[in-house]
Amino acid sequence: MARTVEEYETIVKPIFDKDGMDVFYDKADAMKHHPFMDFIDALFRIRRHHWRYPDIMRLLRTELLIAGQS
């Protein structure tokens, strides 16, 4: 386990190759385009821009806003 796998790739891969073992690097995905990040960003945009239509639609497109049922 390492915080930055890139620093160790050149060391670990040859060792695993020598022993005939597969290696898997589970690199974290960037949160830049995650629906939750879009949701939070849209909330701030709605407040900042006084309920503009594109900001509201961006919030709804995340499908993370669920209206309660009565």
N, C-alpha and C positions, 0 to 999 in steps of 0.2 A: 504494500500500500504506500502510496506517495501522493503528496499534494499536487505536484506538477510532474506528470508521467513523462512529459517530453524530455526532461533532463536525464532520465534513466533508460529511454528506449534504445539508445545505441549500445548500452551495456547489457541489458537484459535479453534482448532479441538474439544476439549471437550465442549466449549461454544456453538458451532454450533450444536453439537450432542445433547446437552441438550434441545435445542429449536427445534430439528427436522429439521434443515436446512442443505442443502448440502453446502460443501465448495469446492472451486476450487483454486488450487495454480498454477498460471501461471509462471512457472519457466523459465527463459531465457535459450535458447539453447546455448551451447558453440559454438563459431565461429571456433573452431579448424578444423573442417572438412567441412566448408562452401565453396562452389565453388568459391566465390569471394576471400577468403583467399588463396585457391589453385592458383588462377589466379595471385595474387600479388606475392606469393612465387615463382611461376614459372618464372615470369618476372625477379625477382632478380637472380634466378638460371641460367637463360639463359645468363645474363650479366656476372655473376661470373664465369661460367664454359665455356664460349666462344661457345655458341650455340650447346650444346650437344643434340643429338637426344631425349633422354628420357625427358629432360627438355622442349623441344619444344612440344613433344607429350602431356606432362602433361598440358601445356598451352592450347593446342587445345582441349583436353578432357573436359575442363571446359565449353566449348561452349559459352564463354563470349567474345571471339575475333571475331568480325564480319568484314569481308572485304567489302569495299564499292563497289557498282556496278557502272559500267560506262554506 
